[in-house]
Amino acid sequence: MRAVRVRGINRLVATVLAVVWAAAGAIGVIAAFRYGHALAGVAALFAFTYAAAWALVARRARLVSWTELLRPWRAL
């Protein structure tokens, strides 16, 4: 499978998505602690995971496969 390159505005969008998902995760953690909602904490974990995935796309400047997302140390 050929790697799809991410350049220019698409790389910027990937960076913005990473920041937005990280902010959503932070808000979820705050909501989980403040209001005692465990589901908000679980959603925050997923948001942080998605933020890490988009940050990896922005850092490597290419789309990554699900295998690389699950085992990023193997793709180095």
C-alpha positions in Angstrom: 0.0 0.0 0.0 1.3 3.4 -1.0 1.5 6.1 1.6 -0.7 9.1 0.9 1.2 12.4 1.5 -0.4 15.2 3.5 0.9 18.6 2.5 0.1 22.3 2.9 -3.4 23.1 4.1 -4.2 19.4 4.8 -1.3 19.2 7.2 -2.6 22.4 8.9 -6.1 20.8 9.1 -4.6 17.7 10.7 -2.8 19.9 13.3 -6.0 21.8 14.0 -8.0 18.6 14.4 -5.4 17.3 16.9 -5.7 20.5 18.9 -9.5 20.4 18.9 -9.7 16.8 19.9 -7.2 17.4 22.7 -9.3 20.3 23.9 -12.4 18.1 23.8 -10.5 15.5 25.9 -9.5 18.1 28.4 -13.1 19.4 28.7 -14.3 15.8 29.1 -11.8 15.1 31.9 -12.9 18.3 33.7 -16.6 17.3 33.3 -15.9 13.8 34.6 -14.2 15.1 37.7 -16.5 18.1 38.3 -19.8 16.4 37.7 -18.9 12.8 38.4 -19.9 11.4 35.0 -17.8 8.3 34.2 -19.0 8.4 30.6 -17.5 11.8 30.1 -14.2 10.3 31.3 -14.4 7.5 28.8 -15.3 9.9 26.0 -12.3 12.0 27.0 -10.0 9.0 26.6 -11.3 8.4 23.1 -10.9 12.1 22.3 -7.2 12.1 23.5 -6.6 8.9 21.4 -8.1 10.6 18.3 -6.0 13.7 19.1 -2.8 11.6 19.2 -3.8 10.0 15.9 -4.2 13.3 14.1 -1.0 14.6 15.7 0.8 11.6 14.2 -0.7 12.3 10.8 0.5 16.0 11.1 4.0 15.0 12.3 4.6 12.3 9.7 3.0 14.4 6.9 1.2 11.3 5.6 -1.9 9.3 6.4 -1.3 6.4 8.7 -2.9 3.0 8.7 -4.8 1.5 11.6 -1.9 -0.8 12.3 0.4 2.1 12.6 -2.0 3.8 15.0 -2.2 0.7 17.2 1.5 0.1 17.1 3.3 3.4 16.2 6.7 2.0 17.4 6.7 -0.5 14.6 6.5 2.1 11.8 9.7 4.0 12.8 
